[in-house]
Amino acid sequence: CVKITGFTVDRKNPHFVASDGIIYNRSKTVLVCCPPGKTGTIRVPSTVTEIGDYAFHYSMASSILLPSKLTKIGYCAFEYCSKLSKITIPESVKTMESATFWRCSALKEVEINNGLTKILDDAFFECTNLKKIKIPVSVTSISSTAFTNCSYELTFYTKKSSYGMKYATKNGYKYKIV
């Protein structure tokens, strides 16, 4: 169904609404599903506090702009986003579930702002073009499988003596002090 570019929801539906072809919960605090064939830049509304599990599964979006009040990114939320090249995780995000960016083959740059504490299993599994990731000092745990089969050119941008620097050193990744 990768060619679907928009969804509609019956106005009488008590649980879901659609806006610009994207499905949200009734109060528009959870982005439930973005149609995979929707291309270009997707600006997630400021009311959204959670990106649901598999919400952008197979998305063809080239850019996804996350709102400043976002607190949670669900399991496999951006799995197989083959056009997404860069993303910024706002500082309000406290939880990023496992396999968040699983096989995002075009992803080159990730900026995680201060706030997130853990990067879980397979978060960036087979992001084969990932070259740059900013790891803030708030991160105190990174799974041993978080960067499985990523680019050999991956560089961690982090603070001196931070967990990000220690992880990069321990696992043979380059790092730069910022």
C-alpha positions as CSV (number, residue, x, y, z in Angstrom):
1,C,0.0,0.0,0.0
2,V,3.0,2.3,-0.5
3,K,1.1,4.4,-3.0
4,I,-1.6,5.6,-0.6
5,T,-1.2,9.4,-0.3
6,G,-4.1,10.2,2.1
7,F,-6.7,8.8,4.5
8,T,-10.1,10.0,5.3
9,V,-12.1,9.3,8.5
10,D,-15.8,9.5,8.9
11,R,-16.7,12.6,10.9
12,K,-18.8,10.5,13.2
13,N,-15.8,8.3,14.2
14,P,-15.5,8.7,18.0
15,H,-11.8,7.7,18.1
16,F,-10.0,9.1,15.1
17,V,-9.8,12.1,12.8
18,A,-7.9,12.8,9.6
19,S,-6.2,16.0,8.7
20,D,-4.3,16.6,5.5
21,G,-4.6,12.8,4.9
22,I,-2.9,11.8,8.1
23,I,-4.8,9.9,10.9
24,Y,-4.7,11.2,14.5
25,N,-6.5,10.3,17.7
26,R,-9.7,12.4,18.2
27,S,-7.8,15.1,20.3
28,K,-4.9,15.2,17.8
29,T,-2.4,14.4,20.5
30,V,-1.2,11.1,18.9
31,L,-0.2,10.8,15.2
32,V,-1.5,7.3,14.4
33,C,-0.7,6.8,10.7
34,C,0.8,8.9,7.9
35,P,0.1,7.4,4.5
36,P,3.2,5.9,3.0
37,G,2.8,7.6,-0.4
38,K,2.8,11.1,1.1
39,T,5.9,12.9,-0.1
40,G,7.8,16.1,0.6
41,T,7.9,17.8,4.0
42,I,5.5,16.7,6.7
43,R,5.1,19.2,9.5
44,V,3.6,17.4,12.6
45,P,1.0,19.7,14.3
46,S,2.0,21.3,17.6
47,T,-0.9,19.5,19.4
48,V,0.9,16.1,18.9
49,T,2.7,14.8,21.9
50,E,3.2,11.2,20.7
51,I,4.1,9.5,17.4
52,G,2.5,6.1,17.5
53,D,4.0,2.7,16.8
54,Y,4.7,2.3,13.0
55,A,3.2,5.8,12.3
56,F,5.5,6.6,9.4
57,H,6.1,3.0,8.4
58,Y,7.4,3.0,4.8
59,S,6.9,6.7,4.5
60,M,8.2,8.5,1.3
61,A,8.5,11.8,3.1
62,S,11.8,13.6,2.6
63,S,11.5,15.6,5.7
64,I,9.5,15.3,8.9
65,L,9.4,18.2,11.3
66,L,8.5,17.3,14.9
67,P,6.7,19.6,17.3
68,S,8.4,21.1,20.4
69,K,5.8,19.4,22.8
70,L,6.5,15.9,21.5
71,T,7.3,13.5,24.4
72,K,7.2,10.0,22.9
73,I,8.2,8.3,19.7
74,G,6.7,4.8,19.3
75,Y,8.1,1.4,18.3
76,C,9.3,1.4,14.7
77,A,7.8,4.8,14.2
78,F,9.9,5.7,11.2
79,E,10.7,2.2,10.0
80,Y,11.8,1.9,6.3
81,C,11.5,5.7,5.7
82,S,13.6,5.4,2.5
83,K,13.6,9.2,1.6
84,L,14.2,10.7,5.1
85,S,17.7,12.1,5.2
86,K,17.7,14.3,8.4
87,I,15.7,14.6,11.5
88,T,15.8,16.6,14.7
89,I,14.4,15.1,17.9
90,P,13.1,17.9,20.2
91,E,14.3,18.2,23.8
92,S,10.8,17.4,25.0
93,V,11.2,13.8,23.8
94,K,11.8,11.6,26.9
95,T,11.0,8.2,25.3
96,M,12.1,6.8,21.9
97,E,11.1,3.1,21.6
98,S,13.1,0.3,20.0
99,A,13.7,0.2,16.3
100,T,12.6,3.8,15.8
101,F,14.6,4.4,12.6
102,W,14.9,0.7,11.5
103,R,16.4,0.5,7.9
104,C,16.0,4.2,7.1
105,S,18.5,3.9,4.2
106,A,18.7,7.6,3.3
107,L,19.1,8.9,6.9
108,K,22.4,10.8,7.1
109,E,22.0,13.1,10.0
110,V,20.2,12.9,13.4
111,E,20.1,15.6,16.0
112,I,18.9,14.5,19.4
113,N,18.4,17.5,21.7
114,N,18.9,17.3,25.4
115,G,16.1,15.4,27.2
116,L,16.2,11.9,25.8
117,T,18.0,9.5,28.3
118,K,18.0,6.1,26.5
119,I,18.6,4.9,23.0
120,L,17.1,1.5,22.8
121,D,17.6,-1.8,20.8
122,D,18.0,-1.4,17.1
123,A,17.1,2.3,17.1
124,F,19.1,2.9,14.0
125,F,19.4,-0.7,12.7
126,E,20.9,-0.7,9.2
127,C,20.8,3.1,8.7
128,T,23.6,2.4,6.2
129,N,24.1,6.1,5.3
130,L,24.0,7.6,8.8
131,K,27.1,9.8,9.0
132,K,26.3,12.2,11.9
133,I,24.5,11.8,15.2
134,K,24.3,14.4,17.9
135,I,24.1,12.7,21.3
136,P,23.3,15.0,24.2
137,V,24.6,14.7,27.8
138,S,21.1,13.7,28.9
139,V,21.6,10.3,27.2
140,T,22.9,7.8,29.9
141,S,22.2,4.5,28.1
142,I,22.7,3.3,24.6
143,S,21.8,-0.3,23.7
144,S,24.7,-2.4,22.2
145,T,22.5,-3.0,19.2
146,A,21.3,0.6,18.7
147,F,23.6,1.2,15.7
148,T,23.9,-2.4,14.2
149,N,25.0,-2.3,10.6
150,C,25.3,1.4,10.3
151,S,27.7,3.3,8.2
152,Y,31.4,3.0,9.0
153,E,31.6,6.7,8.6
154,L,29.2,7.4,11.5
155,T,30.5,10.1,13.8
156,F,29.1,10.9,17.2
157,Y,28.9,14.6,18.1
158,T,28.9,14.9,21.9
159,K,30.3,16.5,25.0
160,K,33.6,15.5,26.5
161,S,33.4,12.7,29.0
162,S,29.7,12.1,28.2
163,Y,28.1,8.7,27.8
164,G,27.9,9.3,24.0
165,M,31.7,9.8,23.9
166,K,32.3,6.7,26.0
167,Y,29.9,4.6,23.9
168,A,31.6,5.7,20.7
169,T,35.0,4.9,22.0
170,K,34.0,1.5,23.4
171,N,32.3,0.5,20.1
172,G,34.9,1.8,17.6
173,Y,32.9,4.9,16.3
174,K,34.5,8.2,15.6
175,Y,33.4,11.1,17.8
176,K,33.8,14.9,17.8
177,I,33.6,17.0,20.9
178,V,31.0,19.8,20.6
